[in-house]
Amino acid sequence: MKINRNMKIHIAIFELFTEEESVITIYNLLKVSDYKVSLFLSRKIWEIIRDNIAKNDLEILEVYDNNLTFIHLKQEIERHINNNKIDLFILTRFQSTSIKETKCYIDFFKNNKTLVGIFNYGRWFSYLPSIEFNGLKIIKRHLIRDWLYCHLVIKYIYSFFISEIHQHSSNPLKKYLKKYVEDDHILDIPFKITEKSYNPNFNYEYPIFVIPGRIEKKRRRYLSIMKFFQNKELKKYKWKLILLGRPIGKYGVKVIKIAKQINSCHYKNRIIYFDKYISKNKYDELVNQSTHILAPINENFYKKGKDSGAIYDVFKYNKIGIFNDSYFYSRNLVEKKVLICYKNKIEFYNILQNIISNKISYQNIVDNIGLINKHFNRNNYLSCIKNSFISNFNVE
């Protein structure tokens, strides 16, 4: 397809389920790039993002009831595409509920240029589906179905984007995607973009640690952190810990129970926690109050190229990041130069102790801030997107 250089390319973004941050990032990048943009969202997603986008710049916005599936929406969406000459359709996350709906997606992918976000190795590329149990006997069959649907649709998708900071050629997901598309059909688009240069505050009064994200076993090693903060010797220091996510399952309940015990032991509410969904405004408020982001990530969940949202929060909110070294798939990633990384529990506890007792040095971060700001900025991603779209659309 050849597009006149004077025509404004029209791109539609579709999201019904979970990837509100990707919608915000992609929308804002495309609008800055002067593309015409449409949004097709569930009511849930729209309510979350409505204050984070410039509504006066919207070309088209369609908000759908939360219980509608792609089967219900396909005909209406195609009518919009035909009436508005939409050139590229972006799915920030592919998610299907049935074989019938998957066939509907396949038909759509065959007839429209699509760009689909790929965030997880297991559901797209593993030879066997993930087997998890809900209790002792009941298999979580939705994980098996999800794996099957992804494997059925992937060869019909026109192009893909990976959410990462580094734009690194050795990202494991890219190796698998190259079996389906050429290099210029694989884009790097992060979850979140920093509007300003990374400049964390090293002159804080006392450390306020925050762990962003839902409290569930597969994402973070919360119990290891809670064990450290149970140390009664910490009572003589001033510090605070924010568990910025709702508890999931028995594991989440256990973590909250320990947090309550620590608060009781220290005679003050040193740990802030929640038992329900946290609004984006409240999330932003509490992360902004913090000094350090703790991310003891379960590398078995975030493996082979899947990025954790915590990595973006470090740079978006200008915080000092503490990550386990095993999370990173390469020692050469640029963000490692401005993060505090640890190899084992002893190192982790020593780092936390030195921060709380004000014996930590941040000189290595200071020395490398210029490097991360040169690499991780909006202009780099704008250039990447423009070059990729020029290649995809054959724009001169």
C-alpha positions, 0 to 999 in steps of 0.5 A: 500500500502506497500512502501519499506523503501529504495524507495523515496516517490514521491509526486506531487503538483497541483495548478492552481488558488491562493495558491502560498504560500502553494505551496512554503511551501509544496514544500520546506518542502518536499524537505528538507524531501528528498521526490521526488517532482513534480509540476503541476502549471498554468503559473500564479502560476509558475511566482509568485513562480519561484524565491522562490524554488530551481529549480535545485532540481525539479524532474518534472515541468509542467506549463499549460496555465491559462485557462485550467481546470482539465478536460483538464489536467486530462488525462495528469496528470494521464499519469505523475502519471503512468509513474513516480509512483507518490504516493500522489497527493496534491491539495493545493486548490480544485476548480471546475467550473462545475458539469462535472469537479467535476465528473472528480475530483471525478473519480481522487480522487477515483483512487489516494491518494490525500491530499487536503487543507481545509481552509474555513468552509463555502464552505466545512461544512456549511449546507447552501451555502453563499448567497451574492449579486452583487448589489441589485438583482444579487446573486453571484451564483458561491459561491453556486456552489462552496459550492455544488462541495465541498460537492460532492467531500469531501467523496472521498478525501484520506486525508486533511491538515489544514493551521495553526500555532498552530497544536491545537487539538481544531481547529474547522475544525478538528472536521468536518474532523473527520467525513470523515477520521481518525486523522492521515489523517489530517495534519497541514501545515502552509501557511508560515514557518519561517526559523529563530527564531522570533526576532522582532525589538523593537528599531525602529526609528518610527513605520511603520504599514503595513496592508497586503492583498487585501483591501476588506470589508470581510477581514479587518476592514479598515475604523476603522483604517482609522478613527484613522489616520484621527486624526489631532493630529497625525501630530506632530508624525512621523509614516507611514502606508502601505496598502499592497494590491489592492482595491476591489470594492466600499469599496476598492475605499473608503478606498483609497479615505480616505488615499488620504485625510489623506495624504493631511491633513498631508502634507506628504505621510504618507500612501502608497497605490496601485491600482493594483496587488503587485508583491511578490518582492515588497510585501517582500520589503515593509513588511521588511521595516515595524515595525508592522503588523496591522490585524483588521480581520473580524472574520465573514470571518476568522472563524472556523479555517481559518487562515489569512495570516497576522498571518504568516507574523508576524513571517516570517518577524519578525514584531510586530503583532496587532490583534483583540482578537475575531479572535482567536477561543481559548484563549490558542493558543500559538501565542496569547502570542506574539501578541498585542491583543485588545477587542474593538475599544477603546483598539485598538486606545489606543494601536496605540496612545501609539505606535506612542507616544512611550509609549508602552511596549513590555515586554510581547512579549519579555518574550514569544518569546522563547515559540513561537520559540519552537513551530513554527519552521520548524523542528516541521512541518517536524516531523509532515509531516514525521510521517503522511506520514509514517502512510499514506504509512505504511512505517516501 
